[in-house]
Amino acid sequence: MVGPEVDDVVGHVSWTPLPVGPGGLRWRLTGSEDVLPAARAVIAWADLTARRPGRLRPCGNEECLRFLVDRSKGNSARWCSMATCGNRMKARRHQSRKSSAEVPRTPRES
C-alpha cells in the first residue's frame, strides 16, 4: 500500500527517454530538484522489493532506523552492519547471559 506522501513524490516526476545509443534506450528521471532525491529513493526501493522479495527489511536492532538488503545465501542477515548493530546486539546478549548465569556466592563456613 502506497501512502499519499509517496504518491505526492512520484506524481511530480516523469521519465524522459534519452537518445538511443550503443547500450540501447535509456531514461532520465525529470522533475523539480527538491523532489528528485526522494523519487529516486522510492523508485530504488520499489525496484529492490520487486527483484529481491523478502530481502529488504529493517535492522534487527530495535534502536536502529536503518534497513538492510540481505545478500546472504540463507536469507538470514539480521543487522544493517555487523560492525555496529551486530556487535552491539551480540555484546548485550552476552552481558545478559553472563549476568543471569552468575550465582551469588556465600562465604564458606569454617
Backbone as JSON, one array per atom type, in Angstrom:
{
  "sequence": "MVGPEVDDVVGHVSWTPLPVGPGGLRWRLTGSEDVLPAARAVIAWADLTARRPGRLRPCGNEECLRFLVDRSKGNSARWCSMATCGNRMKARRHQSRKSSAEVPRTPRES",
  "N": [[0.84, -1.17, 0.0], [0.62, 2.11, -0.9], [1.34, 5.24, 0.44], [-0.09, 8.6, 0.71], [2.03, 10.42, 0.78], [4.08, 9.25, -0.71], [2.81, 9.01, -3.17], [2.6, 11.72, -3.73], [5.27, 12.43, -4.08], [6.19, 10.81, -6.29], [4.38, 11.63, -8.13], [5.23, 14.01, -9.11], [7.3, 13.7, -10.84], [8.81, 12.48, -13.9], [9.61, 10.1, -16.48], [11.97, 10.58, -18.97], [12.83, 9.82, -22.25], [16.13, 9.15, -23.43], [18.41, 9.84, -26.16], [18.85, 7.02, -28.31], [21.51, 4.87, -27.82], [24.61, 2.97, -28.11], [24.14, 1.2, -26.03], [21.45, 0.84, -26.03], [18.08, 1.92, -25.34], [17.77, 4.52, -23.01], [16.72, 6.08, -19.96], [15.82, 9.16, -18.36], [15.19, 10.54, -15.22], [13.03, 13.12, -14.61], [12.15, 16.22, -13.1], [11.27, 18.49, -10.42], [14.06, 19.76, -8.58], [13.93, 19.54, -5.81], [12.36, 17.34, -5.33], [13.42, 15.18, -6.68], [15.56, 13.57, -5.33], [14.07, 12.13, -3.35], [12.23, 10.83, -4.98], [13.91, 9.18, -6.49], [14.79, 7.49, -4.44], [12.38, 6.21, -3.69], [11.76, 4.88, -6.08], [14.01, 3.2, -6.33], [13.69, 1.64, -4.03], [11.23, 0.35, -4.59], [11.99, -1.08, -6.87], [13.94, -2.79, -5.82], [12.46, -4.31, -3.95], [10.8, -5.61, -5.73], [12.56, -7.08, -7.35], [14.04, -8.62, -5.55], [12.33, -10.12, -3.53], [11.5, -10.12, -0.09], [14.07, -9.64, 0.78], [14.69, -7.11, 1.63], [14.62, -5.46, 4.6], [13.9, -4.22, 7.96], [16.55, -3.35, 10.25], [17.65, -5.63, 12.77], [18.18, -4.57, 15.24], [16.38, -2.91, 17.53], [16.69, -0.25, 18.17], [17.79, 0.91, 15.99], [17.34, 2.71, 12.96], [17.75, 1.96, 10.38], [17.64, 0.07, 7.29], [18.21, -3.18, 5.84], [19.71, -4.89, 3.11], [19.45, -8.1, 2.48], [21.9, -10.16, 1.53], [22.75, -12.63, 2.01], [23.18, -16.18, 1.61], [21.31, -17.85, 2.85], [19.27, -16.1, 3.44], [19.36, -14.85, 5.97], [20.4, -12.65, 7.31], [20.64, -10.25, 9.94], [21.28, -7.68, 10.84], [21.91, -4.23, 9.98], [24.56, -3.59, 9.84], [27.28, -5.53, 10.7], [29.44, -4.6, 12.08], [28.51, -2.48, 13.63], [25.6, -2.46, 14.64], [25.26, -5.3, 14.83], [27.44, -6.08, 16.44], [26.85, -4.64, 18.79], [24.38, -5.79, 19.55], [25.11, -8.47, 19.95], [26.95, -8.15, 22.03], [25.27, -7.15, 24.05], [23.56, -9.36, 24.39], [25.4, -11.26, 25.27], [26.24, -10.07, 27.69], [23.84, -10.12, 29.07], [23.39, -12.89, 29.3], [25.62, -13.55, 30.81], [25.17, -12.11, 33.17], [22.81, -13.32, 34.13], [23.7, -15.88, 34.59], [25.46, -15.74, 36.66], [25.78, -16.69, 39.94], [24.95, -15.69, 43.16], [27.49, -15.72, 45.53], [28.09, -17.32, 48.61], [29.76, -16.76, 51.7], [32.18, -19.17, 52.74], [31.72, -21.48, 55.34], [33.76, -21.97, 58.19]],
  "CA": [[0.0, 0.0, 0.0], [1.41, 3.33, -1.04], [0.69, 6.35, 1.11], [-0.21, 9.85, -0.04], [3.33, 11.09, 0.68], [4.79, 8.63, -1.84], [2.1, 9.44, -4.38], [2.94, 13.11, -3.97], [6.65, 12.48, -4.59], [6.31, 10.26, -7.64], [3.48, 12.33, -9.01], [5.88, 15.22, -9.62], [8.45, 13.34, -11.69], [8.47, 11.68, -15.08], [10.74, 9.5, -17.2], [12.18, 11.15, -20.3], [13.78, 8.97, -22.98], [17.35, 9.75, -23.96], [18.71, 9.28, -27.49], [19.3, 5.63, -28.32], [22.95, 4.74, -28.04], [25.05, 1.58, -28.26], [23.58, 0.37, -24.96], [20.0, 0.77, -26.16], [17.29, 3.03, -24.85], [17.98, 4.88, -21.61], [15.73, 7.02, -19.47], [16.25, 10.12, -17.35], [14.13, 10.97, -14.34], [12.97, 14.58, -14.62], [11.22, 16.83, -12.15], [11.9, 19.55, -9.64], [15.24, 19.3, -7.85], [13.62, 19.23, -4.41], [11.63, 16.07, -5.26], [14.17, 14.1, -7.34], [16.2, 12.57, -4.45], [13.05, 11.26, -2.74], [11.67, 10.0, -6.05], [14.91, 8.13, -6.78], [14.77, 6.53, -3.32], [11.14, 5.43, -3.8], [11.89, 4.0, -7.25], [15.0, 2.16, -6.0], [13.06, 0.76, -3.03], [10.25, -0.48, -5.29], [12.73, -1.99, -7.75], [14.59, -3.8, -4.99], [11.46, -5.24, -3.4], [10.27, -6.43, -6.83], [13.6, -8.0, -7.84], [14.5, -9.48, -4.47], [11.31, -10.11, -2.48], [11.89, -10.63, 1.22], [15.47, -9.35, 1.09], [14.79, -5.77, 2.19], [13.91, -5.46, 5.88], [14.53, -3.36, 8.97], [17.64, -3.89, 11.07], [17.18, -6.36, 13.94], [18.38, -3.75, 16.43], [15.18, -2.09, 17.64], [17.08, 1.16, 18.3], [18.32, 1.35, 14.69], [16.32, 3.11, 11.99], [18.19, 1.58, 9.05], [17.16, -1.16, 6.67], [19.3, -3.94, 5.25], [19.45, -5.75, 1.96], [20.05, -9.38, 2.85], [22.55, -10.83, 0.4], [23.22, -13.93, 2.46], [22.63, -17.33, 0.88], [20.14, -18.38, 3.55], [18.36, -15.0, 3.76], [19.34, -14.86, 7.43], [21.06, -11.48, 7.9], [19.81, -9.61, 10.95], [21.64, -6.3, 11.15], [22.35, -3.38, 8.87], [26.01, -3.68, 9.83], [27.8, -6.37, 11.76], [30.41, -3.82, 12.85], [27.85, -1.6, 14.58], [24.43, -3.06, 15.28], [25.5, -6.7, 15.16], [28.35, -6.13, 17.58], [26.11, -4.16, 19.97], [23.38, -6.76, 19.96], [25.79, -9.64, 20.48], [27.52, -7.76, 23.32], [24.16, -7.1, 25.0], [23.11, -10.72, 24.66], [26.45, -11.89, 26.09], [26.18, -9.48, 29.02], [22.62, -10.62, 29.7], [23.63, -14.3, 29.69], [26.64, -13.55, 31.87], [24.53, -11.62, 34.4], [21.84, -14.29, 34.63], [24.39, -17.11, 34.96], [26.21, -15.54, 37.89], [25.05, -17.06, 41.14], [25.57, -15.02, 44.3], [28.3, -16.62, 46.35], [28.01, -17.12, 50.06], [31.08, -17.08, 52.29], [32.29, -20.55, 53.26], [31.82, -21.59, 56.81], [34.99, -22.65, 58.6]],
  "C": [[0.89, 1.23, 0.0], [0.64, 4.47, -0.41], [0.66, 7.61, 0.26], [1.12, 10.59, -0.19], [4.12, 10.55, -0.51], [4.13, 9.03, -3.15], [2.46, 10.87, -4.75], [4.34, 13.24, -4.57], [6.72, 11.99, -6.03], [5.37, 10.92, -8.63], [4.09, 13.58, -9.64], [7.12, 14.94, -10.44], [7.95, 12.56, -12.9], [9.77, 11.14, -15.69], [10.8, 10.11, -18.6], [13.17, 10.27, -21.04], [14.97, 9.78, -23.48], [17.6, 9.18, -25.35], [19.26, 7.86, -27.38], [20.78, 5.6, -28.65], [23.31, 3.28, -28.19], [24.46, 0.65, -27.2], [22.07, 0.25, -25.03], [19.34, 2.01, -25.59], [17.58, 3.26, -23.37], [16.96, 5.95, -21.24], [16.35, 7.95, -18.43], [15.03, 10.51, -16.53], [14.15, 12.5, -14.3], [11.9, 15.06, -13.65], [11.95, 17.91, -11.39], [13.02, 18.97, -8.77], [14.95, 18.95, -6.4], [12.92, 17.89, -4.25], [12.45, 14.9, -5.81], [14.86, 13.12, -6.39], [15.19, 11.6, -3.81], [12.44, 10.32, -3.78], [12.63, 8.87, -6.41], [14.9, 7.06, -5.69], [13.53, 5.64, -3.4], [11.23, 4.43, -4.96], [12.88, 2.87, -6.97], [14.42, 1.15, -5.01], [12.08, -0.19, -3.72], [10.93, -1.5, -6.19], [13.35, -3.13, -6.95], [13.58, -4.8, -4.43], [10.85, -6.12, -4.49], [11.29, -7.47, -7.29], [14.05, -9.01, -6.8], [13.48, -9.5, -3.33], [11.82, -10.74, -1.19], [13.32, -10.3, 1.63], [15.68, -7.96, 1.7], [13.97, -5.75, 3.47], [14.61, -4.56, 6.88], [15.62, -4.1, 9.73], [17.03, -4.56, 12.3], [17.41, -5.64, 15.25], [17.21, -2.77, 16.52], [15.49, -0.6, 17.76], [17.56, 1.75, 16.98], [17.17, 1.67, 13.74], [16.66, 2.71, 10.57], [17.52, 0.29, 8.57], [18.37, -1.9, 6.11], [18.8, -4.69, 4.04], [20.19, -7.04, 2.25], [20.59, -10.07, 1.6], [23.06, -12.22, 0.79], [22.51, -15.05, 1.72], [21.34, -17.83, 1.53], [19.11, -17.33, 3.92], [18.21, -14.86, 5.27], [20.03, -13.66, 8.08], [20.1, -10.78, 8.85], [20.05, -8.11, 11.06], [22.1, -5.55, 9.92], [23.87, -3.44, 8.72], [26.46, -4.55, 10.99], [28.74, -5.58, 12.66], [29.73, -2.92, 13.88], [26.71, -2.33, 15.29], [24.65, -4.52, 15.69], [26.38, -6.86, 16.38], [27.63, -5.71, 18.86], [25.14, -5.21, 20.47], [24.02, -8.02, 20.55], [26.4, -9.34, 21.85], [26.43, -7.7, 24.39], [23.69, -8.49, 25.39], [24.12, -11.45, 25.55], [26.38, -11.37, 27.52], [24.96, -9.98, 29.77], [22.79, -12.07, 30.16], [24.61, -14.37, 30.85], [26.02, -13.13, 33.2], [23.57, -12.65, 34.98], [22.5, -15.58, 35.08], [25.16, -16.96, 36.26], [25.31, -15.83, 39.08], [25.72, -16.35, 42.31], [26.3, -16.04, 45.17], [28.12, -16.29, 47.82], [29.37, -17.47, 50.65], [31.06, -18.49, 52.88], [32.39, -20.51, 54.78], [33.06, -22.39, 57.15], [34.74, -23.79, 59.51]]
}
